Amino acid sequence: MKDDDSTSNRRFDVVRKSKTFSNILKTFSLGEKEVLDIGCSYGEFLIHFGKGSTGVTVTQTEVDYGRGLGLDIRLSNIESDDFALEKRYDVIFANNIFEHLYSPHHFLIKIRKYLKPDGLLILGVPCIPKITSLVKFPKFRGSLAVEHINFFTRDTLIHTVKRGGWEVFSARGFHFSNSFVDALCNPLYPHIYVCARPIPDFTYPERRLKELVGYADMFEGIPKGLGAVDGETKM
């Protein structure tokens, strides 16, 4: 238990001191918004979000710890068939989870129904830097971690999110608050945050629809117009 406390305390301390997270928090006023934090761990990010925010994790220890701090953390898996929440949020925040998912597009489509019509997705993903030789250094090896099943560069990450029905308006490291200065460092960043909004009336191509083997039930009877899944309000 002491080891768990040590790990969780360290996580909270790292996030609290993070210049990157501070920039994201301020840029999108997340402290004033209802945020769905998918893959929230102990709640180290969740604790900084606005009233009514919710976290989701697959680990009971993390749920217990976060709830002990008064956080609303649920034990559930976003990829499971029985995943369900009772409301929509202003923002969906998902950091260090996209690279672990069996079907990134399934995730991108599924989360739409938990986002308000004018909502925002902030997706943080470790990426292989454009200067690929940098992966030889420890700071840049995260994108190739053995537990990852998806591997992205900044460009392939953007294309994946776009093809999943989202309009990407920013993809940067957020180490600097100035977006122009920050963009200059994009080729070097080992972690990219994609900021996107759902494309209204998005149509998922039938050819790719057939390739989502294992997720056919979700799309049954909906060959196009996925922007209206589950009664979603169109923008």
Secondary structure, DSSP 8 states (H G I E B T S, - for coil): -HHHHHHHHHHHHHHHH-HHHHHHHHHTTGGGS-EEEET-TTTTTGGGS-TT-EEEES-HHHHHHHHHTT--EEE--TTSTT---SS-EEEEEEES-GGG-S-HHHHHHHGGGGEEEEEEEEEEEE-B-SSGGGGGSGGGGGGG-TT-S---BHHHHHHHHHHTTEEEEEEE--SSSSHHHHHHTTTT-SEEEEEEEE-TT----HHHHHH-TT-HHHHTT-SS-GGGGGG----
